[in-house]
Amino acid sequence: MSEHHLLFGQFLYQKGVISRLDIFNARRYQKENNLKIGELAKKKGWITDEDIERILVIQEETREKFGEAAVNEKILQQNQVDELIREQKDTYTLFGEAIVKLGVLSTEDLMKYLKEYSRLQITEKEESGSKH
C-alpha cells in the first residue's frame, strides 16, 4: 500500500506516533463535536426530528445534499442553509485538532508531522504524475 493514499491518522500510526486507540478516540471526538446540518438546524429550533427523518429519506432517493433537500421540501430556506453551512465550517474540528485537544500530541508536534505528511503527499503526486 502506497503511503500516498494514507489518511493523516494512518500516517501517524505507521510512524509510531499514535495508537489505533488514539485514532478511534479522535474520530469519536470529531463525531461528537462536528454537528451535521440537521443537528445544527434542530438546535436552532428550525426543524424537528420528524423533519430530519423526512429529509434523510428523501436524500436516500435523490442523492441531494441535506440542505438542498430541505430547501426543495420547503422545510428550510436557502439563507438558513447558508448560515448553517457557515456555522458548520466555523466549528469543524479536524483530525489533527482532535488529537491535540485529547492531549495525544502537542501543537508543535502536530505541525511538524503535518508538514512531513504534506511533503510526502506532494512528492507522491509528483512521482505519480511523471509516470503518465
C-alpha atoms as an extended CHARMM CRD file, in Angstrom:
* protein
*
       132  EXT
         1         1  MET       CA              0.0000000000        0.0000000000        0.0000000000  PROA      1               0.0000000000
         2         2  SER       CA              1.4070000000        3.3450000000       -1.0270000000  PROA      2               0.0000000000
         3         3  GLU       CA              1.6700000000        5.9410000000        1.7170000000  PROA      3               0.0000000000
         4         4  HSD       CA              0.1940000000        8.4250000000       -0.7970000000  PROA      4               0.0000000000
         5         5  HSD       CA             -3.3060000000        7.1520000000       -0.0300000000  PROA      5               0.0000000000
         6         6  LEU       CA             -2.9080000000        7.2180000000        3.7320000000  PROA      6               0.0000000000
         7         7  LEU       CA             -5.1230000000        9.3770000000        5.8430000000  PROA      7               0.0000000000
         8         8  PHE       CA             -3.2380000000       11.5650000000        8.2870000000  PROA      8               0.0000000000
         9         9  GLY       CA             -4.1730000000        9.3370000000       11.2450000000  PROA      9               0.0000000000
        10        10  GLN       CA             -2.8370000000        6.2560000000        9.4830000000  PROA      10              0.0000000000
        11        11  PHE       CA              0.3330000000        8.1590000000        8.6210000000  PROA      11              0.0000000000
        12        12  LEU       CA              0.8490000000        8.9960000000       12.3050000000  PROA      12              0.0000000000
        13        13  TYR       CA              0.0870000000        5.4100000000       13.2960000000  PROA      13              0.0000000000
        14        14  GLN       CA              2.6130000000        3.9760000000       10.8230000000  PROA      14              0.0000000000
        15        15  LYS       CA              5.2210000000        6.3850000000       12.1860000000  PROA      15              0.0000000000
        16        16  GLY       CA              4.5170000000        5.0200000000       15.6740000000  PROA      16              0.0000000000
        17        17  VAL       CA              3.3860000000        8.4330000000       16.9230000000  PROA      17              0.0000000000
        18        18  ILE       CA             -0.1800000000        7.4560000000       17.8590000000  PROA      18              0.0000000000
        19        19  SER       CA             -2.0390000000        4.2200000000       18.5720000000  PROA      19              0.0000000000
        20        20  ARG       CA             -5.1380000000        2.7700000000       16.9540000000  PROA      20              0.0000000000
        21        21  LEU       CA             -6.9920000000        3.7300000000       20.1430000000  PROA      21              0.0000000000
        22        22  ASP       CA             -5.8430000000        7.3330000000       19.6530000000  PROA      22              0.0000000000
        23        23  ILE       CA             -7.2770000000        7.2630000000       16.1220000000  PROA      23              0.0000000000
        24        24  PHE       CA            -10.5540000000        5.8490000000       17.4300000000  PROA      24              0.0000000000
        25        25  ASN       CA            -10.7620000000        8.4430000000       20.2110000000  PROA      25              0.0000000000
        26        26  ALA       CA            -10.0160000000       11.3130000000       17.8180000000  PROA      26              0.0000000000
        27        27  ARG       CA            -12.6510000000       10.1110000000       15.3310000000  PROA      27              0.0000000000
        28        28  ARG       CA            -15.1630000000        9.7410000000       18.1630000000  PROA      28              0.0000000000
        29        29  TYR       CA            -14.3060000000       13.2680000000       19.3500000000  PROA      29              0.0000000000
        30        30  GLN       CA            -14.9300000000       14.5480000000       15.8200000000  PROA      30              0.0000000000
        31        31  LYS       CA            -18.2230000000       12.6610000000       15.5370000000  PROA      31              0.0000000000
        32        32  GLU       CA            -19.4240000000       14.0720000000       18.8710000000  PROA      32              0.0000000000
        33        33  ASN       CA            -18.3290000000       17.6450000000       18.1520000000  PROA      33              0.0000000000
        34        34  ASN       CA            -18.7980000000       18.0910000000       14.4050000000  PROA      34              0.0000000000
        35        35  LEU       CA            -22.5250000000       18.6210000000       14.1400000000  PROA      35              0.0000000000
        36        36  LYS       CA            -24.3720000000       17.8180000000       10.9410000000  PROA      36              0.0000000000
        37        37  ILE       CA            -26.5430000000       20.4190000000        9.2220000000  PROA      37              0.0000000000
        38        38  GLY       CA            -29.7390000000       18.8160000000       10.5130000000  PROA      38              0.0000000000
        39        39  GLU       CA            -28.4520000000       18.7510000000       14.0880000000  PROA      39              0.0000000000
        40        40  LEU       CA            -27.4820000000       22.4180000000       13.8850000000  PROA      40              0.0000000000
        41        41  ALA       CA            -30.8940000000       23.3530000000       12.4650000000  PROA      41              0.0000000000
        42        42  LYS       CA            -32.6290000000       21.4030000000       15.2310000000  PROA      42              0.0000000000
        43        43  LYS       CA            -30.5360000000       23.1720000000       17.8840000000  PROA      43              0.0000000000
        44        44  LYS       CA            -31.7510000000       26.4700000000       16.4660000000  PROA      44              0.0000000000
        45        45  GLY       CA            -35.3500000000       25.2530000000       16.6110000000  PROA      45              0.0000000000
        46        46  TRP       CA            -35.7570000000       25.4550000000       12.8430000000  PROA      46              0.0000000000
        47        47  ILE       CA            -36.6200000000       21.7910000000       12.2740000000  PROA      47              0.0000000000
        48        48  THR       CA            -37.8640000000       18.7630000000       14.1930000000  PROA      48              0.0000000000
        49        49  ASP       CA            -36.6800000000       15.1560000000       14.3910000000  PROA      49              0.0000000000
        50        50  GLU       CA            -39.5090000000       14.2820000000       12.0200000000  PROA      50              0.0000000000
        51        51  ASP       CA            -38.2470000000       16.8690000000        9.5130000000  PROA      51              0.0000000000
        52        52  ILE       CA            -34.7460000000       15.4160000000        9.7340000000  PROA      52              0.0000000000
        53        53  GLU       CA            -36.0480000000       11.8830000000        9.1930000000  PROA      53              0.0000000000
        54        54  ARG       CA            -38.0990000000       13.0230000000        6.1880000000  PROA      54              0.0000000000
        55        55  ILE       CA            -35.1100000000       14.7980000000        4.6340000000  PROA      55              0.0000000000
        56        56  LEU       CA            -32.8640000000       11.7650000000        5.1930000000  PROA      56              0.0000000000
        57        57  VAL       CA            -35.3790000000        9.5130000000        3.4120000000  PROA      57              0.0000000000
        58        58  ILE       CA            -35.5500000000       11.9810000000        0.5120000000  PROA      58              0.0000000000
        59        59  GLN       CA            -31.7390000000       12.1220000000        0.4250000000  PROA      59              0.0000000000
        60        60  GLU       CA            -31.5490000000        8.3520000000        0.0310000000  PROA      60              0.0000000000
        61        61  GLU       CA            -33.7840000000        8.5730000000       -3.0260000000  PROA      61              0.0000000000
        62        62  THR       CA            -32.4370000000       11.7260000000       -4.6550000000  PROA      62              0.0000000000
        63        63  ARG       CA            -28.7750000000       11.8540000000       -3.5010000000  PROA      63              0.0000000000
        64        64  GLU       CA            -29.2850000000       15.5640000000       -2.7830000000  PROA      64              0.0000000000
        65        65  LYS       CA            -27.3300000000       17.2480000000       -0.0310000000  PROA      65              0.0000000000
        66        66  PHE       CA            -29.2600000000       17.6730000000        3.2060000000  PROA      66              0.0000000000
        67        67  GLY       CA            -29.6530000000       21.4340000000        2.8080000000  PROA      67              0.0000000000
        68        68  GLU       CA            -30.7070000000       21.1350000000       -0.8200000000  PROA      68              0.0000000000
        69        69  ALA       CA            -33.3800000000       18.5730000000        0.0510000000  PROA      69              0.0000000000
        70        70  ALA       CA            -34.5890000000       20.7100000000        2.9780000000  PROA      70              0.0000000000
        71        71  VAL       CA            -34.9730000000       23.7490000000        0.7130000000  PROA      71              0.0000000000
        72        72  ASN       CA            -36.6950000000       21.7530000000       -2.0450000000  PROA      72              0.0000000000
        73        73  GLU       CA            -39.1620000000       20.4000000000        0.5310000000  PROA      73              0.0000000000
        74        74  LYS       CA            -39.6730000000       23.9400000000        1.8930000000  PROA      74              0.0000000000
        75        75  ILE       CA            -38.5390000000       22.8350000000        5.3550000000  PROA      75              0.0000000000
        76        76  LEU       CA            -35.6800000000       25.3490000000        5.4060000000  PROA      76              0.0000000000
        77        77  GLN       CA            -34.9740000000       28.4760000000        3.3880000000  PROA      77              0.0000000000
        78        78  GLN       CA            -31.7410000000       28.8610000000        1.4070000000  PROA      78              0.0000000000
        79        79  ASN       CA            -30.4640000000       31.6560000000        3.6780000000  PROA      79              0.0000000000
        80        80  GLN       CA            -30.9120000000       29.3360000000        6.6740000000  PROA      80              0.0000000000
        81        81  VAL       CA            -28.9400000000       26.5690000000        4.9530000000  PROA      81              0.0000000000
        82        82  ASP       CA            -26.1960000000       29.0660000000        4.0670000000  PROA      82              0.0000000000
        83        83  GLU       CA            -25.9960000000       30.1430000000        7.7130000000  PROA      83              0.0000000000
        84        84  LEU       CA            -25.8530000000       26.5140000000        8.8810000000  PROA      84              0.0000000000
        85        85  ILE       CA            -23.0530000000       25.6970000000        6.4420000000  PROA      85              0.0000000000
        86        86  ARG       CA            -21.0340000000       28.7240000000        7.6050000000  PROA      86              0.0000000000
        87        87  GLU       CA            -21.5410000000       27.7250000000       11.2340000000  PROA      87              0.0000000000
        88        88  GLN       CA            -20.6050000000       24.1400000000       10.4770000000  PROA      88              0.0000000000
        89        89  LYS       CA            -17.3680000000       25.2200000000        8.7820000000  PROA      89              0.0000000000
        90        90  ASP       CA            -16.5030000000       27.6100000000       11.6160000000  PROA      90              0.0000000000
        91        91  THR       CA            -16.8600000000       24.9550000000       14.3100000000  PROA      91              0.0000000000
        92        92  TYR       CA            -15.4960000000       21.8900000000       12.4620000000  PROA      92              0.0000000000
        93        93  THR       CA            -12.7330000000       20.0320000000       14.3050000000  PROA      93              0.0000000000
        94        94  LEU       CA            -10.1220000000       18.4290000000       12.0570000000  PROA      94              0.0000000000
        95        95  PHE       CA             -8.4410000000       15.1270000000       12.9840000000  PROA      95              0.0000000000
        96        96  GLY       CA             -5.1800000000       16.8360000000       13.9900000000  PROA      96              0.0000000000
        97        97  GLU       CA             -7.0360000000       19.3230000000       16.1810000000  PROA      97              0.0000000000
        98        98  ALA       CA             -8.8240000000       16.4450000000       17.9110000000  PROA      98              0.0000000000
        99        99  ILE       CA             -5.5010000000       14.6940000000       18.5870000000  PROA      99              0.0000000000
       100       100  VAL       CA             -4.1590000000       17.8830000000       20.2040000000  PROA      100             0.0000000000
       101       101  LYS       CA             -7.3440000000       18.5080000000       22.2040000000  PROA      101             0.0000000000
       102       102  LEU       CA             -7.1600000000       14.9440000000       23.5300000000  PROA      102             0.0000000000
       103       103  GLY       CA             -3.5720000000       15.5720000000       24.6610000000  PROA      103             0.0000000000
       104       104  VAL       CA             -2.0160000000       12.9400000000       22.3850000000  PROA      104             0.0000000000
       105       105  LEU       CA              0.2440000000       15.4170000000       20.5340000000  PROA      105             0.0000000000
       106       106  SER       CA              1.3570000000       18.9640000000       21.1970000000  PROA      106             0.0000000000
       107       107  THR       CA              0.5030000000       21.6550000000       18.6560000000  PROA      107             0.0000000000
       108       108  GLU       CA              4.2000000000       21.8720000000       17.7580000000  PROA      108             0.0000000000
       109       109  ASP       CA              4.4360000000       18.1250000000       17.0860000000  PROA      109             0.0000000000
       110       110  LEU       CA              1.2100000000       18.2400000000       15.0950000000  PROA      110             0.0000000000
       111       111  MET       CA              2.6120000000       20.9950000000       12.8760000000  PROA      111             0.0000000000
       112       112  LYS       CA              5.8570000000       19.0610000000       12.3710000000  PROA      112             0.0000000000
       113       113  TYR       CA              4.0110000000       15.9150000000       11.2950000000  PROA      113             0.0000000000
       114       114  LEU       CA              1.5430000000       17.8330000000        9.1170000000  PROA      114             0.0000000000
       115       115  LYS       CA              4.4750000000       19.3700000000        7.2180000000  PROA      115             0.0000000000
       116       116  GLU       CA              6.0610000000       15.9470000000        6.7850000000  PROA      116             0.0000000000
       117       117  TYR       CA              2.7380000000       14.4500000000        5.6510000000  PROA      117             0.0000000000
       118       118  SER       CA              2.1840000000       17.3140000000        3.1850000000  PROA      118             0.0000000000
       119       119  ARG       CA              5.6830000000       16.9160000000        1.7330000000  PROA      119             0.0000000000
       120       120  LEU       CA              5.0370000000       13.2000000000        1.3160000000  PROA      120             0.0000000000
       121       121  GLN       CA              1.7280000000       13.8820000000       -0.4570000000  PROA      121             0.0000000000
       122       122  ILE       CA              3.3700000000       16.3800000000       -2.8410000000  PROA      122             0.0000000000
       123       123  THR       CA              6.2560000000       14.0130000000       -3.5880000000  PROA      123             0.0000000000
       124       124  GLU       CA              3.8760000000       11.1220000000       -4.2360000000  PROA      124             0.0000000000
       125       125  LYS       CA              1.7250000000       13.2530000000       -6.5760000000  PROA      125             0.0000000000
       126       126  GLU       CA              4.7680000000       14.4230000000       -8.4950000000  PROA      126             0.0000000000
       127       127  GLU       CA              6.0370000000       10.8510000000       -8.8230000000  PROA      127             0.0000000000
       128       128  SER       CA              2.6810000000        9.5230000000       -9.9800000000  PROA      128             0.0000000000
       129       129  GLY       CA              2.3490000000       12.4520000000      -12.4280000000  PROA      129             0.0000000000
       130       130  SER       CA              5.7200000000       11.7330000000      -14.0310000000  PROA      130             0.0000000000
       131       131  LYS       CA              4.7690000000        8.0810000000      -14.6720000000  PROA      131             0.0000000000
       132       132  HSD       CA              1.9700000000        9.0490000000      -17.0530000000  PROA      132             0.0000000000
